[in-house]
Amino acid sequence: MKLKKIAAMLMAGVMCIGLMAGCGSSDKNAQTDSTDPKDRTQLTVGFDAEFPPYGYKNGDDYEGFDLDLAQAVCDYYGWKLVKQPIDWDSKDMELSGGSIDCIWNGFTMNGREDDYTWSKPYIDNSQVVVVKKDSNITSIDGLSGVIMDVQADSSALAALQGDDATDVGKQIASSVGQLVQVSNYNTAFMDLESGAANAIAMDVGVANYQIANRGADKYTILDQKISSEQYAIGFKKGNDTLRDQVQTALDALEKDGTLDKIVKEWSEKDDGAYSFLSETWCLNKQ
């Protein structure tokens, strides 16, 4: 009898835990899927913490242009912004697993249109090549045999090789001696400085930021672009509800001048080092 009672008690406990887990899951889904933004309490934004000026670590905090945009959206609805740094290679796993609500960090939509549910594009971006000024490399024709760094799983890498490679990208990839994939662009610039690499393929915005902070007299951007593209916010495929809520907020914040203020503030930082943000801002300007 005692064994039967113990078994019954254990079974009841398991059922109780299952019910509690089910209730927890239901509550989470209700917050995620509700068409009423008041049912959501926070927005968890996934970003590369080494991708300035869009998202990066500054001291003990994370800041960036895209994070300020996300904060404005959260303020609009009364949500809490959760800044979640992620490994860029793991962004799809983070999004599909639900640990982040969106990818908002200089995220190129071109070539990924069918992989995510997207916001409207808000930045016109391009992929470029950075070299040292004293390298004597003045055009992409001078990249023959060099070692080029590029971030793994980046738009720059996609523009150089694979189905989405551009004609310029293919030309560069076929001429360089070695294409090295690195985890972030801080590493790439250290390679360039030390001579371990001769060039970097990267986003023009990040290139401008790095050059402004490391010395405009040391580095230069080659004139010919590898590709042109646009940044947007990526949500899990099919999550139109959250995408629409965020987009509604962005449209309203642009109309009342909040976003223009953010763009202006960032464009004037560090003596205009990020002026390209005002020049490339394209939300609702297509």
N, C-alpha and C positions, 0 to 999 in steps of 0.2 A: 504493500500500500504506500509506503513511504517513497519507494522508487517511482511509482505512478504519480504521486503528488508532485515530486520534484520535477519529473518530466513535464507535467502539465504547467507547472510554474515557469519552467524554462521556455516552453512553447509560447506562453502568454507574453513573456518578456520579449521574445523575438518578434511577435506580432505587434507589440507596442512600439518597439524600435522602428519597425517597418512603417507603421502608421505615422510616426513622428518624422521619419525621413521623407515619406510621401508628402506630408504637410509642408515640410521645409522646401521641398522641390517645387510644390505648387505655388507657394508664396513667391519664390524666386522667379518662376516663370510668369507669374502675374505681374511682377514689377517689370520684367523684361518685355512682355508682349502687350501690355495695356496700351490702348490708344490715347489714354489720358496721361499726359506727362506728370501730373500731380501724383500718380501712383509710383513714380520712380523717385528714389532718394539720392542716387549718385550716378556718375558717369565715370567708368574706368577706361582711361585712354592709354593704349599701348604705344610706346615710342622708343626709338633708339637714343639712348642717353649720350651718345657721342656723335650727334648730327646737328651741330650748330649751324645757323641760328634758330633752327626750328624746334629743337629739343636737346638739352644737354645739362650736365651737372655743373652747378656753380656753388662751390663750398659744400654746405650740407643740404642744399636744396636743388630742385630741378627747375629750370626755367627755359624759355624759348618763345619764339613767335607763335608757333602752333599751339603751345600750351596756354598762351594768353588768349588766343581765339577760343580755345576749349573752356577756359575759365569764364569768358564772357557768356558763352552759351549756358553754362551751369548757373551763373548769376541770374540769367534771364528766367530760368525755371525754378530757381531755388534748390538746385542739386548741389551735392558735394562733388568736387573734382578729385578723382583719385588718379595720380600720375604713376603709371606702372611701366618702369623701364623694362625692356625685353631684348633678348638676343634677336637680331634681325632675321637670322636663319630660322627662328622658331615662331615667327609672327603668325603663321597660319595655324599652327598647333594651339597657340595661346588664344586665338580668336575662336576657333572651332570648339575648343574646350571650355569656353565661357569665362576664362580668367581675365579677359579684357572685353570691352564692349565695341571698340573700334580701333583702327590703326590710324593715328593722326600725327604724322611726323614726316613732312616732305615725301608723301607717298604717291608715286607715279601711277596713274590709272591706265595710261596707254599700254596696250598689250596685255592688260589684266582685266579688261572690261567685263568679261564673262566669269571672272573668278570671285568677285565681290559685289555687294550692293553699294553703289557709290553716291556720294554727295555731288553737287555741282563742282566743277573745277574752280579753284580760287587762285592758283599761281601758274603762270606760264613759265616753264622751266626748260633748261637745256643741259645736255651732257657735254663736257668740255675736257680738254687736256691741259694739265698744269705741268710746267717744267721749271727748273731753276733758270734764272736770268742769264747766268754765266755759262749755260750749257751749250750755247750755239745752236740749239734747236729752235727754229723760228716758224716752222710749219709742220703739218703732219707728214710731209715727205721726209722730214729729218728724223722720223721715229724708227727707221729701219734698224733692226738688230738690238734695240734698246730693251731694258727691263721695265715693264709697266705694271704698276700696282692698281688694283681695282677692288672695291668692296664686294665680298661674296653676296650672291643673291640680290644684287643691286640693279637699278635701271641702266647704269653705265655698263655693267657686265652684259646685260641683255642686248644693249645696243652694239656690243662688240662681237657677240657670238650667239648662235641659236636662231630660232625662227624669226625673232623680232629684230635681228641685227640690221642696221642701216648700211647703205652702200659705203659711207665713210667709215663706219665701224668695222665692216668687213675688210676694208683696205688697211686700216690700222692693225687689226688682229693678224692679218696675213704678213705684215711687215715687221712687227715687233719680234724681238728675239725670244722673249718670255713674258707671259701674262700671269702675274702673281695675284691670287685672291687673298685679301687681308680682311680682318674682322671689322676694322674701322679706319677712318681717315686720319686719325691721329698717328696711328701706326704707319700709314702710307707716307705722311709728311716726314716722319722720323726716318723712314727708308730713303726718301728723297734727299733729306739733309745729309745723311751719312754716305750716300752714294750707292746704297743697296738697291735703289731704283732710280731710273732716269726720268720717269714721267708717271703721272697719275691721271686716270680717267675718272671723272666725278661730276656731281651736280654743280652747276655754276654758282648757286647760292652758297653752298658750303665752301666752294673754292674761294669765293670772295671773302667769306668770313675768316677762313684760315690764313689767307694772304694778309688781310688787314691786321690780324693778331700776331703773325709771325714775321712780318716785314715785307712791305710792298716792293722794297728794293732787292729782295731775294728771289721772288717767284713771279711768273707771268702766266697768263692764260693764252693759249694759241687761238688765233682768230677763227679758224674753221671749227664749227660745232660738230659733235658726233651725232647728235639727234636733238629734236625739239619735242617737248612733251608738256603735260599738265599735272599738277598736284591736285588731289582730292582726298576726301576722308573715306576710308574703306570699312564697311560693315560686313558682318557675316552674310553670305549669300542668302537672300530671301528676307532679311530683317528690314523690310521697308518701313515698318512702324517707327523704329528708332531713327533711321535715316531721315524720315520725313520730319520728325520732331526737331532734330538738330538743324536740318535745313531751314525749317520755318523760323527758328531762332536766329540763324545767320542772316536770313533775308531781312528780318525785322531789325536786327542790329546794324545792318548795312544802311537801311533806310533812315535810322535815327542818328547815324553818324558815329556810332560806337566803334565799328570796324575801321573806319577811316582814321579815327584817332589812334587805334592800335598800330595800324600800318605806318602812320606818320611818326609815332614815337620810336618804332623800331628803325625806320629809315634814317632817323636823325641820330641814332646812337653811335658813339665812337666816331664823331666827326663825319658822319654820313657813310660809314663803312658798309652799311646795309641799305643804301639808297635803292639797290636793285629791287627791294621788296615793293616799293611804291611803283616802280617801273614795270613789274611783272604781275602785280595784283590784277586779277581778271574776273572776280566773282560777278556774275550777271552782266558782264561786258561783252559777251560773245555776240 
